[in-house]
């Protein structure tokens, strides 16, 4: 049977303290796509959601993926005063969504501006977009940690002409046509449904077979989306790349059309993946290079990078890892034993901690930074500073 999605009903259930049933419980990756907020009534909210959501699905190349396509406005109303974003948050949490795609479209004269967001849930960030470095037993075995930030990513701010925007509905209709066979001349079965769930059955060349509950058919790649429409596909492909990263650890590509948030996330993923695989002595050269642009926007800069102090935090992990590896003795003993025997000079750790503390001034609610400062200061013998950082971490996590 067709799986219909009723966001208003789900929100009412959530208000009463009842968790709605999962629409696609067996999917490993659940992607929620929301009608873009449309305060100027351009009429493009569903078309944009359809285009970006569909491309995210087609380019993800992950196994067991399903899409929840939410229809209609989530703007505040007399019956439901919550903001658009608050409603998105509640629905995403209730459906245990892996990735949510949403946005806003505004009109200014003859131009249409489109902001596309990708959002990772806290569970997903903890499971797939976080890293930790355990200190040796001789140093207390505490963990330093890093999570990719921001988790709510403004992937793209894109402008197109009003004429280009008006053609979007036609483009999306052509792309959403389900055909009986994977070719443009095959019979049309249906249109990819709005307000329901659908999932990928199989791939064949540039075509993908999609099941909707009542229909099964083929959709083709986004060849109709050209001109001002084409950059929107870059935003979708970056979102798909986040799903790919979860499955294969392949860092998403970064087209020039994307914004600073996407660039910041890509730099963090690239650095942390290299930190996992780099050989001793290569961290400064090979790993920290993607962070250079963002580290220049540190506490001494007038600007704060997307993700706040995440870059300084990653640099801290790299510096500690470099020092630990450089201090391991060479012998035939097991690697773990040699690692656990390392004990760094507390003055070296104190210096690293003070450098990280500078970044916390511009990002005082970054729990990774605060927790890491508590660990580092404790080892360096700075107990008062360690206690303060621990208290601030608890407060920031509330």
C-alpha positions in Angstrom: 0.0 0.0 0.0 1.1 3.6 -0.5 2.9 5.1 2.5 1.3 8.5 3.1 2.9 11.1 5.3 0.8 13.5 7.3 3.1 16.0 9.1 0.2 17.8 10.9 -1.0 14.5 12.4 2.5 13.6 13.4 3.0 17.0 15.1 -0.2 16.6 17.0 0.9 13.2 18.2 4.3 14.6 19.3 2.5 17.4 21.2 0.6 14.7 23.1 3.8 12.9 24.0 3.3 10.1 21.5 6.0 9.1 19.1 4.7 8.4 15.5 5.4 5.1 14.0 8.4 5.0 11.6 7.2 5.2 8.0 10.1 3.2 6.5 11.5 1.3 9.5 13.6 -1.1 7.5 15.6 1.5 5.7 19.2 1.9 6.9 19.3 5.5 5.7 16.2 7.6 6.1 16.2 11.0 4.2 13.5 13.6 5.0 12.8 16.2 2.3 10.7 19.2 3.3 8.8 21.7 1.1 11.0 24.8 1.1 9.7 27.6 3.2 8.1 30.1 0.8 7.2 33.4 2.6 6.9 35.3 -0.7 4.5 32.8 -2.2 6.6 32.0 -5.2 5.0 28.6 -5.5 8.4 26.9 -5.8 8.6 25.2 -2.4 7.5 21.8 -3.6 9.4 22.0 -6.8 12.7 22.8 -5.0 12.1 20.0 -2.5 11.4 17.6 -5.3 14.5 18.5 -7.3 17.0 18.6 -4.4 15.5 15.6 -2.6 15.3 13.4 -5.7 19.0 14.2 -6.7 20.1 13.4 -3.1 18.5 10.1 -3.5 19.8 9.3 -6.9 23.4 10.3 -6.2 23.8 8.8 -2.7 24.8 5.3 -4.0 24.2 3.8 -0.5 22.4 0.6 0.3 18.9 0.5 1.9 17.8 4.2 1.5 14.3 5.6 1.8 12.9 9.1 1.3 10.2 10.8 3.3 8.8 13.6 1.2 6.9 16.1 3.3 4.3 18.2 1.5 2.9 21.5 2.3 3.9 24.6 4.3 5.4 24.2 7.8 5.1 27.9 8.5 3.6 29.0 11.8 -0.2 29.0 11.8 -3.0 29.8 14.4 -3.4 26.0 14.9 0.4 25.4 15.2 2.5 28.3 16.3 5.9 26.5 16.1 8.3 27.9 13.5 9.2 26.1 10.3 12.5 25.0 11.7 11.1 23.8 15.0 8.6 21.6 13.1 11.4 20.2 11.0 13.4 19.4 14.2 10.4 17.6 15.8 9.6 15.5 12.7 13.2 14.6 12.0 13.7 13.4 15.6 10.4 11.5 15.5 11.3 9.5 12.4 14.9 9.0 13.4 16.0 10.6 10.2 19.6 10.2 9.0 19.7 13.4 6.9 17.1 16.1 6.4 17.0 18.4 3.4 15.1 21.7 3.6 15.4 25.3 2.7 13.9 28.7 2.0 13.0 30.5 -1.2 12.6 34.3 -1.4 11.9 36.7 -4.2 13.5 40.1 -4.6 12.4 41.9 -7.7 13.4 39.8 -10.7 15.6 37.5 -8.7 14.8 34.4 -6.7 17.1 33.4 -3.8 17.3 29.8 -2.7 18.9 28.6 0.6 19.4 24.9 0.8 20.1 23.2 4.1 21.3 19.7 5.1 20.9 18.6 8.6 22.5 15.7 10.5 20.8 14.4 13.6 22.8 14.2 16.9 22.7 10.4 16.7 24.2 10.4 13.2 26.9 12.9 14.2 27.9 10.8 17.2 28.0 7.6 15.1 29.5 8.7 11.8 30.9 12.2 12.1 32.9 12.1 15.3 36.4 11.1 16.2 38.3 10.4 19.5 41.9 10.1 20.5 42.5 8.1 23.7 45.5 9.2 25.7 48.0 6.5 26.8 47.5 4.7 30.1 50.5 6.5 31.5 48.6 9.8 30.9 45.3 8.6 32.3 43.6 7.0 29.3 41.2 9.9 28.9 39.7 10.7 25.5 39.9 13.8 23.4 37.0 14.2 21.0 35.9 16.0 17.9 32.5 16.3 16.2 31.9 17.8 12.7 30.3 21.2 13.0 27.9 22.7 12.0 25.4 19.8 11.9 22.9 22.2 10.4 24.6 23.1 7.2 23.7 26.0 4.9 24.9 24.1 1.9 24.2 26.7 -0.7 22.8 30.3 -1.2 21.9 30.4 -4.9 20.2 33.1 -7.0 18.5 32.7 -10.3 16.4 34.8 -12.6 12.6 34.8 -12.2 12.3 33.3 -15.6 14.6 30.4 -14.7 12.8 29.9 -11.5 9.4 29.6 -13.2 10.7 26.8 -15.4 11.6 24.7 -12.3 8.1 23.2 -12.0 8.3 21.9 -15.5 11.8 20.5 -15.0 10.7 18.7 -11.8 7.6 17.2 -13.4 9.7 15.8 -16.2 12.3 14.4 -13.8 9.7 12.9 -11.4 8.0 10.9 -14.1 8.1 7.1 -13.4 8.5 5.0 -16.6 7.9 1.3 -17.1 11.4 0.7 -18.4 14.8 2.6 -18.1 14.5 4.7 -21.2 12.8 8.0 -22.2 10.4 6.3 -24.7 8.9 3.9 -22.2 5.4 4.2 -21.0 4.7 6.7 -18.1 3.4 4.9 -15.0 3.0 7.7 -12.5 4.7 10.7 -10.9 7.1 10.4 -8.0 4.7 11.1 -5.1 4.7 14.2 -2.9 3.6 13.6 0.7 4.6 9.9 0.8 7.6 7.7 1.2 9.6 6.0 -1.6 12.8 4.0 -1.9 15.3 2.7 -4.4 15.0 -0.8 -5.7 17.9 -1.0 -8.1 20.2 0.9 -10.5 20.7 0.5 -14.2 23.1 3.0 -15.9 21.7 6.5 -15.4 18.4 5.1 -14.4 17.1 4.1 -10.9 14.1 2.0 -10.2 12.0 3.5 -7.4 9.2 1.8 -5.4 6.4 4.0 -3.9 4.3 1.4 -2.2 1.7 1.4 -5.0 3.9 1.8 -8.1 7.4 0.8 -9.2 9.1 2.6 -12.1 12.2 4.2 -13.4 13.5 7.8 -13.2 16.4 9.2 -15.1 19.3 11.5 -14.3 18.7 15.2 -14.1 19.6 16.1 -17.6 16.7 18.6 -17.9 18.1 20.8 -15.1 20.4 23.3 -16.9 21.3 26.9 -16.7 20.3 28.5 -13.4 18.8 25.3 -12.3 22.0 23.2 -12.5 23.8 24.6 -9.4 20.9 23.4 -7.2 22.0 19.9 -8.1 25.4 20.6 -6.5 23.7 21.2 -3.2 21.9 17.9 -3.5 25.0 16.0 -4.5 26.8 17.4 -1.4 24.0 16.1 0.7 24.2 12.8 -1.0 28.0 12.9 -0.4 27.3 13.0 3.3 25.4 9.8 3.1 28.2 8.3 1.0 30.7 9.3 3.7 28.7 7.4 6.3 28.9 4.2 4.2 32.4 4.4 2.5 34.2 7.3 4.4 34.7 9.0 1.0 34.9 12.8 1.6 32.2 14.7 -0.5 33.4 16.9 -3.4 33.0 20.7 -3.0 31.8 22.5 -6.2 32.5 26.2 -6.3 28.7 26.9 -6.1 28.5 25.8 -2.5 28.8 28.1 0.5 31.2 28.4 3.5 29.3 25.9 5.7 29.7 23.2 3.2 33.4 24.1 2.7 33.9 24.0 6.5 32.4 20.6 6.8 34.3 19.2 3.9 37.6 20.5 5.3 36.9 18.9 8.7 36.0 15.5 7.1 39.1 15.6 4.9 41.4 16.4 7.8 40.0 13.9 10.3 40.0 11.1 7.7 43.7 11.9 7.0 44.4 12.0 10.7 43.1 8.5 10.9 45.4 7.2 8.2 48.5 9.5 8.1 51.8 8.1 9.2 53.8 9.6 12.1 55.4 12.9 11.3 53.0 13.8 8.4 50.3 15.5 10.4 51.4 19.1 10.0 52.0 18.8 6.3 49.4 16.4 5.1 46.6 16.8 7.5 46.4 20.4 8.6 46.5 21.9 5.2 42.7 21.8 4.6 42.3 23.7 7.9 44.7 26.6 7.1 42.0 28.9 5.7 39.8 28.4 8.8 42.5 28.6 11.4 43.2 32.1 10.1 39.7 33.0 11.2 40.5 32.1 14.8 40.1 34.2 18.0 42.3 37.0 16.7 40.1 37.4 13.6 37.1 39.6 13.3 35.2 36.7 11.7 34.3 33.4 13.2 34.5 30.3 10.9 31.4 28.1 10.3 31.7 25.4 13.0 33.3 27.8 15.4 36.3 26.4 17.2 36.0 23.0 15.5 39.1 23.7 13.5 41.3 24.7 16.4 39.9 21.6 18.2 41.0 19.3 15.3 44.4 21.0 15.3 44.7 20.1 19.0 44.0 16.4 18.3 46.6 16.5 15.5 49.2 18.1 17.7 48.7 15.7 20.5 48.7 12.7 18.2 51.9 13.9 16.6 53.6 14.3 20.0 52.4 10.9 21.1 53.6 9.1 18.0 57.0 10.9 18.0 57.5 9.9 21.6 56.8 6.2 21.1 60.0 4.1 21.6 61.2 1.9 18.8 61.2 -1.8 19.8 59.7 -5.1 18.9 57.1 -4.8 21.7 53.4 -4.7 20.8 52.3 -1.3 19.5 49.6 -0.9 22.2 52.1 -1.5 25.0 54.5 1.1 23.5 51.7 3.6 23.1 50.4 3.1 26.6 53.8 3.8 28.1 54.1 7.3 26.5 54.0 10.1 28.9 54.3 13.6 27.4 55.8 16.6 29.2 52.9 18.4 31.0 54.3 21.7 30.0 53.8 20.7 26.3 50.2 19.8 27.0 49.7 23.0 29.0 50.8 25.1 26.0 48.4 23.2 23.7 45.6 23.6 26.1 46.1 27.4 26.4 46.1 27.7 22.6 42.8 25.8 22.4 41.3 27.9 25.2 41.7 31.1 23.1 39.4 29.6 20.6 36.8 28.8 23.2 36.3 32.5 23.8 34.6 32.9 20.4 32.7 29.6 20.7 31.9 29.2 24.4 29.3 26.4 23.9 31.4 24.0 21.9 31.3 21.0 24.2 34.1 19.2 22.4 36.5 22.1 23.1 35.4 22.4 26.8 35.6 18.6 27.4 39.1 18.5 25.8 40.3 21.5 27.8 39.2 19.7 31.0 41.2 16.6 30.0 44.3 18.6 28.9 44.4 21.0 31.9 43.9 18.1 34.3 46.9 16.3 32.9 48.9 19.5 33.0 48.2 20.0 36.7 45.9 23.0 36.1 43.1 21.6 38.3 41.1 24.8 38.7 41.0 25.4 35.0 40.1 21.8 34.4 37.2 22.1 36.9 36.0 25.3 35.2 36.1 23.7 31.7 34.2 20.6 33.0 31.5 22.8 34.5 31.1 24.9 31.4 30.9 21.7 29.3 28.0 20.4 31.4 26.2 23.8 31.1 26.8 24.0 27.4 25.3 20.5 26.9 22.0 21.3 28.5 
